[in-house]
């Protein structure tokens, strides 16, 4: 089983998700830890952030949620950004925030 490292701010963001979505995020991260690769529609690659980055895509009556993760780290699975989506397209500020946090987590592994 692989370790999942969650950025501290990301952990806080996930705590603000609805209870059913938090539960589903936890279940999906556990699957990733056991080596199950998530596919569409629940996950998709995010090369615009970084090669090897993906997003978990969840929806419930209270909103649309995204969680960015990275699988190619020797540290394990890096969960580096989460947010509630309010527009059709992922906002550039969320992509930039994700890039910044992933870069920070990758620098800490050296």
DSSP file (Angstrom, degrees, kcal/mol; ACC not computed):
  #  RESIDUE AA STRUCTURE BP1 BP2  ACC     N-H-->O    O-->H-N    N-H-->O    O-->H-N    TCO  KAPPA ALPHA  PHI   PSI    X-CA   Y-CA   Z-CA
    1    1 A X              0   0    0      0, 0.0     2,-0.2     0, 0.0    33,-0.2   0.000 360.0 360.0 360.0 132.7    0.0    0.0    0.0
    2    2 A X        -     0   0    0     31,-2.7     2,-0.2    30,-0.2    74,-0.1  -0.567 360.0-113.0 -86.0 148.5    1.3    3.4   -1.0
    3    3 A X        -     0   0    0     -2,-0.2    74,-3.1    72,-0.2     2,-0.6  -0.537  22.2-145.1 -75.1 143.1    1.4    6.4    1.4
    4    4 A X  E     -a   77   0A   0     72,-0.2     2,-0.5    -2,-0.2    74,-0.2  -0.966  11.4-163.7-111.5 119.4   -0.9    9.3    0.6
    5    5 A X  E     -a   78   0A   0     72,-3.2    74,-3.3    -2,-0.6     2,-0.5  -0.905   5.7-161.8-103.8 125.4    0.5   12.7    1.5
    6    6 A X  E     -a   79   0A   0     -2,-0.5    74,-0.2    72,-0.2     5,-0.1  -0.924  22.0-119.5-112.5 125.6   -2.0   15.6    1.6
    7    7 A X     >  -     0   0    0     72,-2.7     4,-2.3    -2,-0.5     5,-0.2  -0.333  28.5-121.3 -57.0 139.6   -1.0   19.2    1.5
    8    8 A X  H  > S+     0   0    0      1,-0.2     4,-1.7     2,-0.2     5,-0.1   0.888 111.6  46.9 -57.7 -44.3   -2.1   20.9    4.7
    9    9 A X  H  > S+     0   0    0      1,-0.2     4,-2.2     2,-0.2    -1,-0.2   0.863 110.6  54.0 -66.3 -33.6   -4.3   23.5    2.9
   10   10 A X  H  > S+     0   0    0      2,-0.2     4,-2.6     1,-0.2    -2,-0.2   0.901 104.2  54.8 -65.9 -40.5   -5.8   20.8    0.8
   11   11 A X  H  X S+     0   0    0     -4,-2.3     4,-1.8     1,-0.2    -1,-0.2   0.912 109.3  48.1 -57.9 -43.5   -6.7   18.8    3.9
   12   12 A X  H  X S+     0   0    0     -4,-1.7     4,-0.8     2,-0.2    -1,-0.2   0.900 110.3  51.6 -64.3 -41.2   -8.6   21.9    5.2
   13   13 A X  H >< S+     0   0    0     -4,-2.2     3,-0.8     1,-0.2     4,-0.3   0.911 109.0  49.9 -62.9 -42.4  -10.3   22.4    1.8
   14   14 A X  H >< S+     0   0    0     -4,-2.6     3,-1.7     1,-0.2    -1,-0.2   0.865 102.6  61.6 -65.3 -35.5  -11.5   18.8    1.8
   15   15 A X  H 3< S+     0   0    0     -4,-1.8    -1,-0.2     1,-0.3    -2,-0.2   0.779  99.9  56.3 -60.4 -25.5  -12.9   19.2    5.3
   16   16 A X  T << S+     0   0    0     -4,-0.8    -1,-0.3    -3,-0.8    -2,-0.2   0.525  86.8 101.9 -84.9  -6.4  -15.2   21.9    3.9
   17   17 A X  S <  S-     0   0    0     -3,-1.7    67,-0.0    -4,-0.3    -3,-0.0  -0.307  89.4 -84.6 -70.3 161.5  -16.7   19.5    1.4
   18   18 A X     >  -     0   0    0      1,-0.1     4,-2.6     4,-0.0     5,-0.2  -0.289  43.3-108.0 -63.2 155.0  -20.1   17.9    2.0
   19   19 A X  H  > S+     0   0    0      1,-0.2     4,-2.1     2,-0.2     5,-0.2   0.898 117.9  49.2 -56.1 -47.2  -20.1   14.8    4.2
   20   20 A X  H  > S+     0   0    0      1,-0.2     4,-2.1     2,-0.2    -1,-0.2   0.882 112.6  48.8 -62.2 -35.7  -20.9   12.4    1.3
   21   21 A X  H  > S+     0   0    0      2,-0.2     4,-2.8    -3,-0.2    -2,-0.2   0.907 108.8  52.4 -70.6 -41.2  -18.2   13.9   -0.9
   22   22 A X  H  X S+     0   0    0     -4,-2.6     4,-2.3     1,-0.2    -2,-0.2   0.921 110.4  49.4 -57.4 -43.4  -15.6   13.7    1.9
   23   23 A X  H  X S+     0   0    0     -4,-2.1     4,-2.2    -5,-0.2    -1,-0.2   0.920 112.0  47.4 -62.5 -44.7  -16.4   10.0    2.3
   24   24 A X  H  X S+     0   0    0     -4,-2.1     4,-2.5     2,-0.2    -2,-0.2   0.889 109.6  52.9 -67.0 -39.1  -16.1    9.4   -1.4
   25   25 A X  H  X S+     0   0    0     -4,-2.8     4,-2.6     1,-0.2     5,-0.2   0.937 110.1  49.5 -59.5 -46.0  -12.8   11.2   -1.6
   26   26 A X  H  X S+     0   0    0     -4,-2.3     4,-2.0     1,-0.2    -2,-0.2   0.906 111.3  48.3 -59.3 -43.7  -11.5    9.1    1.2
   27   27 A X  H  X S+     0   0    0     -4,-2.2     4,-1.9     2,-0.2    -1,-0.2   0.898 112.7  48.2 -65.1 -40.7  -12.6    5.9   -0.5
   28   28 A X  H  X S+     0   0    0     -4,-2.5     4,-2.2     2,-0.2    -2,-0.2   0.893 110.6  50.5 -68.4 -39.7  -11.1    6.9   -3.8
   29   29 A X  H  X S+     0   0    0     -4,-2.6     4,-2.2     1,-0.2    -1,-0.2   0.884 108.6  53.1 -65.0 -37.1   -7.8    7.8   -2.2
   30   30 A X  H  X S+     0   0    0     -4,-2.0     4,-1.6    -5,-0.2    -2,-0.2   0.911 107.2  51.6 -63.4 -42.3   -7.7    4.5   -0.5
   31   31 A X  H  <>S+     0   0    0     -4,-1.9     5,-2.5     1,-0.2     3,-0.2   0.924 109.5  50.4 -58.9 -44.3   -8.2    2.7   -3.8
   32   32 A X  H ><5S+     0   0    0     -4,-2.2     3,-1.6     1,-0.2    -1,-0.2   0.900 106.7  54.9 -60.4 -40.8   -5.3    4.7   -5.2
   33   33 A X  H 3<5S+     0   0    0     -4,-2.2   -31,-2.7     1,-0.3    -1,-0.2   0.842 106.4  51.6 -62.1 -32.8   -3.2    3.7   -2.2
   34   34 A X  T 3<5S-     0   0    0     -4,-1.6    -1,-0.3    -3,-0.2    -2,-0.2   0.399 126.1-101.9 -85.5   2.8   -3.9    0.0   -3.1
   35   35 A X  T < 5S+     0   0    0     -3,-1.6     2,-0.4     1,-0.3    -3,-0.2   0.529  71.8 145.6  93.4   6.4   -2.8    0.6   -6.6
   36   36 A X      < -     0   0    0     -5,-2.5     2,-0.5    -6,-0.2    -1,-0.3  -0.656  43.6-139.0 -77.0 126.9   -6.2    0.8   -8.3
   37   37 A X        -     0   0    0     -2,-0.4     2,-0.3     6,-0.0     6,-0.1  -0.773  14.8-137.8 -88.2 126.9   -6.0    3.3  -11.2
   38   38 A X        -     0   0    0     -2,-0.5     2,-0.2     4,-0.1     3,-0.1  -0.625  24.3-171.1 -83.5 139.9   -9.1    5.5  -11.4
   39   39 A X    >>  -     0   0    0     -2,-0.3     4,-1.5     1,-0.2     3,-0.8  -0.567  28.8 -23.1-119.2-174.9  -10.6    6.2  -14.8
   40   40 A X  T 34 S+     0   0    0      1,-0.3    -1,-0.2     2,-0.2     4,-0.1  -0.396 113.0  24.7 -66.5 148.3  -13.2    8.4  -16.3
   41   41 A X  T 34 S+     0   0    0     -2,-0.1    -1,-0.3    -3,-0.1    16,-0.1  -0.999 128.9  41.9 -89.6  -4.8  -15.6    9.7  -15.3
   42   42 A X  T <4 S+     0   0    0     -3,-0.8    15,-3.1     1,-0.1     2,-0.3   0.742 124.6  20.4 -77.6 -21.4  -14.3    9.9  -11.7
   43   43 A X  E  <  +B   56   0A   0     -4,-1.5     2,-0.3    13,-0.2    13,-0.2  -0.995  61.2 175.3-145.9 149.2  -10.8   10.8  -12.6
   44   44 A X  E     -B   55   0A   0     11,-1.7    11,-2.3    -2,-0.3    -5,-0.1  -0.991  37.2 -94.4-151.2 153.7   -8.9   12.3  -15.6
   45   45 A X  E     -B   54   0A   0     -2,-0.3     9,-0.3     9,-0.2     2,-0.2  -0.309  24.7-159.2 -65.4 149.6   -5.3   13.4  -16.4
   46   46 A X    >>  +     0   0    0      7,-3.2     3,-2.0     4,-0.3     4,-1.7  -0.561  24.5 160.3-127.5  66.5   -4.4   17.1  -15.9
   47   47 A X  T 34 S+     0   0    0      1,-0.3     4,-0.1     2,-0.2    -1,-0.1   0.725  70.2  71.9 -62.9 -18.7   -1.3   17.6  -18.0
   48   48 A X  T 34 S+     0   0    0      1,-0.2    -1,-0.3     2,-0.1     3,-0.1   0.737 106.6  37.5 -67.4 -20.0   -2.0   21.4  -17.9
   49   49 A X  T <4 S-     0   0    0     -3,-2.0     2,-0.3     1,-0.3    -2,-0.2   0.883 137.1 -39.8 -91.2 -52.8   -0.9   21.2  -14.3
   50   50 A X    ><  -     0   0    0     -4,-1.7     3,-2.3     3,-0.1    -1,-0.3  -0.908  64.4 -89.3-173.3 144.4    2.0   18.7  -14.5
   51   51 A X  T 3  S+     0   0    0     -2,-0.3    21,-0.1     1,-0.3     3,-0.1  -0.485 118.5  25.1 -63.4 123.5    2.7   15.5  -16.4
   52   52 A X  T 3  S+     0   0    0      1,-0.4    19,-1.5    -2,-0.3     2,-0.3   0.392  94.2 125.1  99.6  -1.7    1.4   12.7  -14.1
   53   53 A X  E <   - C   0  70A   0     -3,-2.3    -7,-3.2    17,-0.2    -1,-0.4  -0.678  35.2-179.8 -91.2 147.7   -1.2   14.9  -12.3
   54   54 A X  E     -BC  45  69A   0     15,-2.9    15,-2.5    -9,-0.3     2,-0.4  -0.881  18.5-135.4-136.8 166.5   -4.8   13.9  -12.2
   55   55 A X  E     -BC  44  68A   0    -11,-2.3   -11,-1.7    -2,-0.3     2,-0.5  -0.994   9.8-139.7-127.9 139.3   -8.1   15.2  -10.8
   56   56 A X  E     -BC  43  67A   0     11,-3.2    11,-1.6    -2,-0.4     2,-0.6  -0.818  22.5-154.0 -88.5 134.2  -10.8   13.5   -9.0
   57   57 A X  E     + C   0  66A   0    -15,-3.1     2,-0.3    -2,-0.5     9,-0.2  -0.944  21.4 165.9-118.9 113.4  -14.2   14.7  -10.2
   58   58 A X  E     - C   0  65A   0      7,-2.4     7,-3.3    -2,-0.6     2,-0.3  -0.926  11.7-174.8-129.9 153.3  -17.2   14.5   -7.9
   59   59 A X  E     + C   0  64A   0     -2,-0.3     2,-0.3     5,-0.2     5,-0.2  -0.998   9.6 160.0-145.9 141.2  -20.6   16.0   -7.8
   60   60 A X  E >   - C   0  63A   0      3,-2.6     3,-1.9    -2,-0.3    -2,-0.0  -0.895  59.3 -81.4-146.4 178.6  -23.5   16.0   -5.4
   61   61 A X  T 3  S+     0   0    0     -2,-0.3     3,-0.1     1,-0.3     0, 0.0   0.760 126.7  54.5 -57.6 -23.7  -26.6   18.3   -4.8
   62   62 A X  T 3  S-     0   0    0      1,-0.2     2,-0.3     0, 0.0    -1,-0.3   0.578 120.9 -62.5 -89.3  -8.1  -24.5   20.8   -2.9
   63   63 A X  E <   -C   60   0A   0     -3,-1.9    -3,-2.6     2,-0.0     2,-0.4  -0.967  51.6 -68.4 159.8-174.7  -21.9   21.3   -5.6
   64   64 A X  E     -CD  59  85A   0     21,-0.7    21,-3.0    -2,-0.3     2,-0.3  -0.950  44.9-164.0-115.5 134.0  -19.1   20.1   -7.9
   65   65 A X  E     -CD  58  84A   0     -7,-3.3    -7,-2.4    -2,-0.4     2,-0.4  -0.910   9.7-167.7-126.5 146.7  -15.7   19.2   -6.3
   66   66 A X  E     -CD  57  83A   0     17,-2.5    17,-2.2    -2,-0.3     2,-0.4  -0.994   3.1-174.1-133.2 140.9  -12.2   18.6   -7.6
   67   67 A X  E     -CD  56  82A   0    -11,-1.6   -11,-3.2    -2,-0.4     2,-0.4  -0.986  15.3-149.4-133.4 122.2   -9.2   17.1   -5.9
   68   68 A X  E     +CD  55  81A   0     13,-3.4    12,-1.3    -2,-0.4    13,-1.1  -0.739  21.6 173.0 -93.8 138.3   -5.8   17.1   -7.7
   69   69 A X  E     -CD  54  79A   0    -15,-2.5   -15,-2.9    -2,-0.4     2,-0.4  -0.960  22.5-145.4-142.9 161.9   -3.3   14.3   -7.1
   70   70 A X  E     -CD  53  78A   0      8,-2.1     8,-2.4    -2,-0.3     3,-0.2  -0.995   8.3-174.7-132.4 130.5    0.0   13.2   -8.4
   71   71 A X  E     +     0   0A   0    -19,-1.5   -18,-0.1    -2,-0.4    -1,-0.1   0.605  69.1  74.4-101.9 -13.9    1.1    9.5   -8.7
   72   72 A X  E     +     0   0A   0    -20,-0.3     2,-0.3   -21,-0.1    -1,-0.2   0.181  68.1 112.9 -93.7  19.3    4.8    9.6   -9.8
   73   73 A X  E >   - D   0  76A   0      3,-0.7     3,-0.8    -3,-0.2    33,-0.0  -0.673  64.4-140.9 -92.0 144.3    6.3   10.7   -6.5
   74   74 A X  T 3  S+     0   0    0     -2,-0.3    -1,-0.1     1,-0.2     3,-0.1   0.704 103.4  66.0 -70.7 -19.2    8.6    8.4   -4.5
   75   75 A X  T 3  S-     0   0    0      1,-0.3     2,-0.4   -73,-0.1    -1,-0.2   0.723 115.4-110.7 -72.2 -20.9    6.9    9.8   -1.4
   76   76 A X  E <   - D   0  73A   0     -3,-0.8    -3,-0.7   -74,-0.1     2,-0.6  -0.963  69.4  -7.5 126.0-147.5    3.6    8.1   -2.5
   77   77 A X  E     -a    4   0A   0    -74,-3.1   -72,-3.2    -2,-0.4     2,-0.7  -0.784  64.2-150.9 -89.6 123.3    0.5    9.8   -3.7
   78   78 A X  E     -aD   5  70A   0     -8,-2.4    -8,-2.1    -2,-0.6     2,-0.8  -0.860   7.3-165.7 -99.0 118.0    0.6   13.6   -3.4
   79   79 A X  E     +aD   6  69A   0    -74,-3.3   -72,-2.7    -2,-0.7   -10,-0.2  -0.895  21.8 163.1-101.7 106.9   -2.8   15.2   -2.9
   80   80 A X  E     +     0   0A   0    -12,-1.3     2,-0.3    -2,-0.8   -11,-0.2   0.563  48.5  18.6-113.9  -9.5   -2.0   18.8   -3.6
   81   81 A X  E     + D   0  68A   0    -13,-1.1   -13,-3.4    20,-0.1     2,-0.3  -0.963  48.9 175.6-161.8 145.4   -5.2   20.8   -4.2
   82   82 A X  E     + D   0  67A   0     -2,-0.3     2,-0.3   -15,-0.3   -15,-0.2  -0.991  12.7 157.1-148.0 146.3   -8.9   20.7   -3.7
   83   83 A X  E     - D   0  66A   0    -17,-2.2   -17,-2.5    -2,-0.3     2,-0.6  -0.989  43.0-105.0-161.8 162.8  -11.7   23.1   -4.4
   84   84 A X  E     - D   0  65A   0     -2,-0.3     2,-0.4   -19,-0.2   -19,-0.3  -0.868  40.8-135.2 -94.0 124.7  -15.4   23.5   -5.0
   85   85 A X  E     + D   0  64A   0    -21,-3.0   -21,-0.7    -2,-0.6     5,-0.1  -0.656  29.8 171.3 -88.1 133.3  -16.0   24.2   -8.7
   86   86 A X        +     0   0    0     -2,-0.4     2,-0.3     3,-0.2    -1,-0.1   0.459  61.2  51.6-118.7  -6.2  -18.4   27.0   -9.6
   87   87 A X  S    S-     0   0    0      2,-0.2     4,-0.1     1,-0.1    -2,-0.0  -0.843  83.2-112.5-128.9 166.1  -17.9   27.3  -13.4
   88   88 A X  S    S+     0   0    0     -2,-0.3     2,-0.3     2,-0.1    -1,-0.1   0.938 103.4  51.7 -61.9 -48.3  -17.9   24.9  -16.4
   89   89 A X  S    S-     0   0    0      1,-0.1     2,-0.4    -3,-0.1    -2,-0.2  -0.677 100.3-103.3 -93.0 144.0  -14.1   25.4  -17.0
   90   90 A X        -     0   0    0     -2,-0.3     5,-0.1     1,-0.1    -2,-0.1  -0.519  46.6-113.1 -65.2 122.5  -11.5   24.9  -14.2
   91   91 A X    >>  -     0   0    0     -2,-0.4     4,-1.6     1,-0.1     3,-0.9  -0.267  14.4-126.5 -60.2 141.8  -10.5   28.5  -13.2
   92   92 A X  H 3> S+     0   0    0      1,-0.3     4,-2.9     2,-0.2     5,-0.2   0.848 109.1  60.2 -57.2 -37.0   -6.9   29.5  -14.0
   93   93 A X  H 3> S+     0   0    0      1,-0.2     4,-2.2     2,-0.2    -1,-0.3   0.846 104.3  50.1 -63.8 -31.4   -6.3   30.5  -10.4
   94   94 A X  H <> S+     0   0    0     -3,-0.9     4,-2.2     2,-0.2    -1,-0.2   0.885 111.3  48.1 -72.1 -38.6   -7.1   26.9   -9.3
   95   95 A X  H  X S+     0   0    0     -4,-1.6     4,-2.6     2,-0.2    -2,-0.2   0.928 113.6  47.4 -65.0 -45.2   -4.7   25.5  -11.9
   96   96 A X  H  X S+     0   0    0     -4,-2.9     4,-2.5     2,-0.2    -2,-0.2   0.911 111.7  50.1 -63.0 -42.8   -2.0   28.0  -10.8
   97   97 A X  H  X S+     0   0    0     -4,-2.2     4,-2.3    -5,-0.2    -1,-0.2   0.905 111.1  50.1 -61.9 -41.6   -2.6   27.2   -7.1
   98   98 A X  H  X S+     0   0    0     -4,-2.2     4,-2.6     2,-0.2     5,-0.2   0.930 110.2  49.2 -62.1 -46.6   -2.4   23.5   -7.9
   99   99 A X  H  X S+     0   0    0     -4,-2.6     4,-2.6     1,-0.2     5,-0.2   0.926 111.6  49.8 -57.8 -45.9    0.9   23.9   -9.8
  100  100 A X  H  X S+     0   0    0     -4,-2.5     4,-2.2     1,-0.2    -1,-0.2   0.921 112.9  45.4 -61.6 -46.0    2.4   25.9   -6.9
  101  101 A X  H  X S+     0   0    0     -4,-2.3     4,-2.5     2,-0.2    -1,-0.2   0.902 113.0  49.5 -67.6 -40.6    1.4   23.4   -4.3
  102  102 A X  H  X S+     0   0    0     -4,-2.6     4,-2.8     2,-0.2     5,-0.2   0.933 110.8  50.4 -63.7 -43.6    2.7   20.4   -6.3
  103  103 A X  H  X S+     0   0    0     -4,-2.6     4,-2.3    -5,-0.2    -1,-0.2   0.914 110.5  50.5 -58.5 -43.4    6.0   22.1   -6.9
  104  104 A X  H  X S+     0   0    0     -4,-2.2     4,-1.4     1,-0.2    -1,-0.2   0.918 112.3  46.1 -60.0 -45.6    6.3   22.9   -3.2
  105  105 A X  H  < S+     0   0    0     -4,-2.5     4,-0.5     1,-0.2    -2,-0.2   0.878 112.3  50.3 -68.4 -37.4    5.6   19.2   -2.3
  106  106 A X  H >< S+     0   0    0     -4,-2.8     3,-0.8     1,-0.2     4,-0.4   0.860 107.9  53.2 -68.8 -35.0    8.0   17.9   -5.0
  107  107 A X  H >< S+     0   0    0     -4,-2.3     3,-1.1     1,-0.2    -1,-0.2   0.843 103.6  58.0 -67.0 -32.5   10.8   20.2   -3.7
  108  108 A X  T 3< S+     0   0    0     -4,-1.4    -1,-0.2     1,-0.2    -2,-0.2   0.662  96.6  63.4 -70.9 -15.4   10.2   18.8   -0.2
  109  109 A X  T <         0   0    0     -3,-0.8    -1,-0.2    -4,-0.5    -2,-0.2   0.627 360.0 360.0 -84.9 -11.8   11.0   15.3   -1.5
  110  110 A X    <         0   0    0     -3,-1.1    -1,-0.2    -4,-0.4    -2,-0.2   0.458 360.0 360.0 -89.5 360.0   14.6   16.2   -2.4
